Each structure stands twice: as structure tokens, then as C-alpha cells.
Amino acid sequence: MRFLMVCILVLTFAFNTAAQNLTNTNSANLPNRTAISEVSEYNKIRLTGFDALYNMDYSTARAKFTQMTELSPENPAGHFYLATNYWLELLNSSRRLQANLYSSDSFYAETEEKVDEKVDKEFRRLVQVALQKTEAQLKNNPKDTEALYYKGAAHGLLASYEATVTRSFFSALRNGSKSVDIHRKLVEVSPNYFDAYLTIGMYDYVVGSLPLTAKVIGTIFGFRGSRERGLGELNLVSKRGIYAADDAKVLLVALYAREKKYSEMLNLLDTLADKYPKNYLFKVEKAVTLVKLNRAKESFQLFEELLKNKNAQKIADLVHYQYAEALTNQGHNSEALEHLQMVKTTNVASKELITRAYLRAGQVLDLMSKRSEALSEYQAVLKRENVFDSHDQAKKYLNKPYSVRN
């Protein structure tokens, strides 16, 4: 079950956003309820909004998506993208837009998650409005491809939100299943609607990667998949998708990490970083990947460049944290500890990441045989709000020193 949740959670990076390549399409590819006179302006607003979203300019993205709802009120797209913007901004503020977070057992600990009620209410309202608009369109035409796409995407967005924000994993599974079912129906109606293969490809990869026993049981109940087919479908979206080409690239980055295809990861990260130069998360992921390719010197250099870049200071806490992880990987524990201490003092630091930095600092100090100092870090964790299973881990290492074996 945990592996299945990991696979769903990498959808954190499959933003289910749209229209990165719409400048090269004609009106036949556009939402079919957008008037021809609105096409040019609608696309311009949409493209500007998504460029802002991928460059982490959430206020500009929100303004553009709001314009979309005003220009084409019956179209679900604007409300769907506004919900997406809320979700990604929330993930970024809590530093949950990082691939390696979701491969950790800690993320799946059963702890009560405190969610901003105002943001949660608005997010759900926007998703429901988008779903209502898709239902209205499907009532008139059950084979409306755009309506089917956005209906499936909306359930996919709910699945990703429940998994990454509220961490309601079974609710995430239910909505994820709905998303796949709807998009399968879509490709039956329109086989060349390549964007729908984003969720289908992910499904095929997940089912195809299950342990043999689970796979056999799944086959009995009609669940069939193929890891290779799933990766192939995602690659198809990355090359031919109108709405989700870049989403597929980001999702492939996460899956290639699991497959240990680090060279392929690096190529995709270079492409994304070049296209969205203000999204420094891609550069952080690149630095992490370079370490895995035994190119630590290049990795450290990139981290140093990010720390000196004034425009990257909005995620300085994350840069310091990931730099510390890379240094620890190479056995540079003293330098790693310095960066973990910087996480705590950075003005933009996420409260969640600060707690994780205290815990990690304790672990690094244990590796350095500085037990008394490590104990202080673990005790500090217990004085802070619990993040995932941070309190359980701190208690564990208060009783027994941390080592790479535990």
C-alpha cells in the first residue's frame, strides 16, 4: 500500500495544468465553448498564467486564471486552474514540492494534519465549481472531450490535494481512481487526446510495479498494468500533449528517480529549468541528482550559486536543507550541520522544514559522535509542532543514537 501511495504522491509534480503549447494549436484544440472571438485573448491569458505558475509567481497566476473565469464563465478551466494555484502555493509554502519527501516513511505517519480552513474551503469550492461546469457540459453532450478531460483532471487534483495536504490517503485513492476511469472513457471517445494518458500512464506504471502477489490479486479483480507501458505513455504525453506535456516531464523526473535513471532525470530537469528559469526548485532537484550521478563537485557548485542568487532567496531554507543532505551523502557532516542550522535562521523558512532540520541536525550530530548536542536537537523537536512522525523519531533517537543502519 505504501508504494502505491508513493506513486500517487509523485502526482504532486504532475500539476494537471494546461496549455503549455497552445500557441501552436488551432481553435479545434481549444475548449469548445470558448467563442472564436475570445480565442486569442483567452489563450494569451492562459499562457501568461501558466508561465507564472511554473515560475512560482502565484499572485500573477491567480489574477490570470481569474480573468479566464470572467472571459469564459461556463468553461471549467479557469476555476480548475485557480484551485491548482491554491494547491501548489500551499505546497510550496510548506516545502512539500520536493520529490524525495514522498519516498520517506515519515510522510505516511498517521498524525492529525492541521489545514488552513480558509484555504481548504476555497480550494474545494473552486474544484466543485469546475466539476459542476463539466457536468453541465456533459449533460448536453456526454462525449464532450474537454468536459471529460477537466472532470478527470479535477478528481486527479482532489486526489493530489488529499494526499499531499490533508494526507487523507484513502480519499486520495478514491479520487485518483475516478480520474483514471474518466480519462479512459475520454481516450475511447478521442484516442488522440494525448493529455489524458498522464493519469492512465501513471495507473499503468503503479499497477505494473506492484509486488507479484499483489499483482496477481489485482489481475483477478481486473487491474492490469505495465511499468514499461506506463513510462511509454508518459513519454508520449511529454512529446505530444497539448495540455500536459510539461506535467508529464515533471512526473517522469520523479519516476526516473525511482528507476535510478539519473541521466534521463538530469536531461528533463535541464529542459524544465531552461524553460522556467524562475522556478528554482528544478535547479535544486538538479543539484540533488548530480550527487546521485557521482558529480558531487558540480552539485555543490550549483547549491552555492543558488545561495548567492538573490532571486532564489525565497526558497533559501530548502536550498540549505537539500545542500545539507547532499553533503551528508558525501560524508561532509560538519558542513552539513552548518547548513541545517541556517535553515532555522532563514527569514523565509517554513515551520515544517525547521522542525525537520532540528531532527536531521540531531541525526548528523549522532553520526559525528556528539551525543549531548544531538539530544538537545531531539528535545527541540518535541517542543515544536509535530511534523509527520518527527516526534516519534525524536523520542526514538533520544533513547538510541541515530546511525545509517536505523
Secondary structure as GFF3:
##gff-version 3
##sequence-region A 1 406
A	DSSP	alpha_helix	2	9	.	.	.	ID=ss1
A	DSSP	three_ten_helix	10	13	.	.	.	ID=ss2
A	DSSP	three_ten_helix	22	24	.	.	.	ID=ss3
A	DSSP	three_ten_helix	27	29	.	.	.	ID=ss4
A	DSSP	three_ten_helix	36	38	.	.	.	ID=ss5
A	DSSP	alpha_helix	39	54	.	.	.	ID=ss6
A	DSSP	alpha_helix	58	71	.	.	.	ID=ss7
A	DSSP	alpha_helix	77	93	.	.	.	ID=ss8
A	DSSP	three_ten_helix	99	103	.	.	.	ID=ss9
A	DSSP	three_ten_helix	105	108	.	.	.	ID=ss10
A	DSSP	alpha_helix	117	140	.	.	.	ID=ss11
A	DSSP	alpha_helix	145	161	.	.	.	ID=ss12
A	DSSP	pi_helix	162	166	.	.	.	ID=ss13
A	DSSP	alpha_helix	169	189	.	.	.	ID=ss14
A	DSSP	three_ten_helix	194	196	.	.	.	ID=ss15
A	DSSP	alpha_helix	197	209	.	.	.	ID=ss16
A	DSSP	alpha_helix	212	220	.	.	.	ID=ss17
A	DSSP	alpha_helix	227	240	.	.	.	ID=ss18
A	DSSP	alpha_helix	245	259	.	.	.	ID=ss19
A	DSSP	alpha_helix	262	275	.	.	.	ID=ss20
A	DSSP	alpha_helix	280	292	.	.	.	ID=ss21
A	DSSP	alpha_helix	296	308	.	.	.	ID=ss22
A	DSSP	three_ten_helix	310	315	.	.	.	ID=ss23
A	DSSP	alpha_helix	316	329	.	.	.	ID=ss24
A	DSSP	alpha_helix	333	345	.	.	.	ID=ss25
A	DSSP	alpha_helix	351	367	.	.	.	ID=ss26
A	DSSP	alpha_helix	371	382	.	.	.	ID=ss27
A	DSSP	alpha_helix	390	399	.	.	.	ID=ss28
###
